[in-house]
Amino acid sequence: MKIADLITWFEEWANPAWCESWDNCGWQIEPGVLQESARVLVCLTPTLAVMQEAIADHANLIFAHHPLIFTPPKSLCSGEAIAEMVRLAFIHNIGVYSAHTNFDQVDDGTADVLAQILELKEVSPIVPTQSGLGYGRVGLLQPWLTLQNLLEMIHARLSPHHLLVSPTADLQQEISRVAVLGGSGASFISAVTKTGAQAYLTADCKFHQFQESRERHLILIDAGHYATERPACDRLVQKFCSLNLDWVQLSQNDEDFRQFFP
């Protein structure tokens, strides 16, 4: 399959026109690869380490969740990360494409994959945006789990470096309804409370957002940005494999930019 055909297929599923006004979905760098047979390296964040991996693997497309460019740079200077990515992309003929807030909304996107990992039933978006799609997912645990067992399942299935959890006196309380949203989801706390969810799995939550959640009787669970979004990248590889591309792989040099000192 040519890169142009792959991108057409993807955009019919997750239209970049759906991305938020502050976002930058779609082509980040396109050095003239559209008619080449797709050799795709999928990653969460396009970095120099991922670019070097793409070069070593003879990939011609880095397909990333996070955009390389959020705001237009005023200059491109030697030694700067974005400038170096652009330089290497054109030297080695490697495109960089990002699917961000458009990918967050769709079936098998970032939130939907989290809901599947937790085996939630009767799932619906936290904030609907269009027919059947939207940001986040909320659904039922069947059977119900204690909070202790839910946290253990999240830890086992997402392998986060650390779990931050709202203070609670009862780890044995039963949890039946859970909301999930990969990445920075604290701004959705108010919307989550309206869904009737008892617990909310997301990332990048601040001190006062844990306070807000407790006041709203919502158990906030922060598993980290990387752990909550990387599974959707793996799912994307699986979907690309079904298209019989020449080559597709999940990046091994993708990074979690937060580490916890023992």
N, C-alpha and C positions, 0 to 999 in steps of 0.2 A: 504493500500500500504506500502510495506517495504521501509525503508530509501534508500537502495541500488537502488530500482526501481525508486524512486523519483529523485534521483541524476542522474540516467541514462536518465530519461525523460528530466530533465532540461538541461543537457549537450548536448543533441541532438538539443536543441533550442539555447543555448548560450554556445558554446564550450569554455572551459577554455583555450584551445590552442590559442584562439584569443586574450588573454590578452597581455598587453604591457610587454616588457622585464623587466621593473622596478616594475611591479605589482606582486601580489601574490594571484591569484585566486584559488579556490578549497578548499580542506580540510585544515583547520587550526588546528583542533583537532579532531581526530577520535578514541574514546576510546573503540571501539568494538560494534557499534550500527547498523551496516549496515543491519542486518537481523531483526531488530525490526520494528514494525508497527510505522509509522511516526507520531509523535506529534511535530508540528513545530511552533516555535516562530520566526516571521520575524521581522528584525530590520534594521535600517540604519547602526548603529555602534555597534559592540559587546563590551559591557562594563560590569563591575561588577554588576551594577544595572540591566542590562538585564539578566545576568546570575542568579541573585537572583530571578528575575521574572520567568525565565524558571524552576528553582527548585521548586518554589511555585506552578507553573501550571503543574508540572510533565511532562514537555516537554523533549524530548530526542534529539532535533535538534534545534540549533539556526542558522537560515539562514540569513546571513547579507550581505549588499552591501559592506561595507568597510571591508577590511581584518583586522583580529586581529594582524597579524604579517606581517609587510612590509619588514623588514630586519631581518636576522637570529640573535636572541639574543645570546650574548656570555655567558650568565649565566641565571639561573632561581633561584631567591632568595626569601625567605619568605618576604611578605610585598609588593612585586612588583605586579603591576596590571596583567601583562601577566602570571606571575607565579601563582598568585591566581586563574586566570581563568582556567589555566591548572589543578591545584589541584582540583578545584570544578568540572570541567568537568569529571575527572576520578572518583571522589568519587560518583557523581550523574549520571554517564553514560550519559552525554550530549555532542553530537558532535557540532562542530562549523564549518560552511561552508560559504565561501564568494564568491560572484559573483560580480566582480567589472568592469574592463574595457571591459570584454566580455559582461556583461549585459548592458553596456552603448550603445552598437552598434546595438542591435537587435530591431525588432518590439516589442512594448509593454515594451521596456527598458526605461532607465531614460529619454533620450531625446524625444523618441517617445511619452511617456505619457504626457510630457509637451506640445508637439505639439497638442495632442488631447485635453488637458485642454483648450488651447487657440482656439480650433476648427480651426486650420490651414488646408488649402486645398492644393492639388497638392504638397504634402510634399516630400522632398528628403533629403538625408544626406548633411550636410555641407562638411564633408570630407568622401567620400566613401572609404570603406575598402574591401568590397567584394560585390557580387551581391545583390543590393538593400539595403545593410546595411552600417553602418558607424557611425561616431561620429557627434552628433548634428543633428538638423533637421531645414529646412527652408521651409516656405510655405506662402500661401496667406491668408489674412483676407478677408472673404466674409460675410457681407459687410465690406468695409473699416471702420476703426475707427479713431477718433482723437487720438493724443498721450495721451491727458487727459483721454479719455475713456479706452484706452489700459492699462494705468497704474492703473486705478480704477479696471478693470477686473482682472489684475494680483494680485492686493492687495486682492480682494474679493475671488479669487479662490485658492490662495496659502497661504494666511494669514501669510505673512512674518512679522517679528518683525519690519522691516525697509526696505524701498526701496531707493537705491542710484541710481541716474539718471544723465546722462550727462546734463550739463547746456544747456538750449534751450530757445530761446526767444518766441517760439510759441507752446503752448500746444494744439492749435487747428489745427495744421498741420495734414493732413490725412496720415495715415499709412496703407500701403497695403501689405507689405512684411516683415515678421518677422522671425528671426532666434532664436533658443533656444538650450541650452545645460546645463543640470543639473550639479551642482557642479562647480569645478574650471575650467572655460572655457575661461579665458582671453587670453590664448596662441593661441586661435583660431580666434582672432580679424581679422587678415590679411585674413584668409580663408573666414570669414563671409563677408567681404567687396566685395569679388569676386562673391558672390551669388546675389548681388543686394539688400540685405536686408536693410531696413531703420532703424530697431531697433533690438537689440540683447539682449535677456534675458538669464542671466547666474549668476555666483556668484564668490566671492573671488577676486574681481577686485581691483587693486591698483591705487593710485593717477595718475601715469603717463600713466596707461592704459586707464583711462578716457580721458586724454589729447590726447593719440593716436587715440582714437575713434572719438573724436571731429574733429581732423585734417583729418580723413578719412570720415567725414560726416556720421558717424554711431552713433545712439543713443544707448548708453550702459545702460542697466538696471540690477542692481545687487540686487537680491531678497534674497540672502543668500544661503549657501550650504544646510542647512537642508530643507528649504522651497522648493528648486528646485529638491531635490532628494527623499524626503520622499513620495511624491505621487506614485512613481514607486514601493515603498515597499508595499503600499496599493494595487496596481494592482497585485503584485506578490501573495498577500494573496488571491485575487479573483481567480487567475489562479489555485492556489493550492486547493482552495475549490472545483473547478470543478473536481478535481481528487478523490474526496470523501475520503480524509485522515481521520484518526481517530480524529484528532484535529489540527486546525491551527488558529493562531491569530496574529494580528499586535501588536508589543510591545507597552505597555503603558509607559514604562520607558526609551524609546529612548530619547536622549537629543540633544538639540541645544546648542552647546558649546559657543555660543556668545549671550550675553544679552546686551541690550541698556539701560543705566541708563537714567531716565527721564530728 
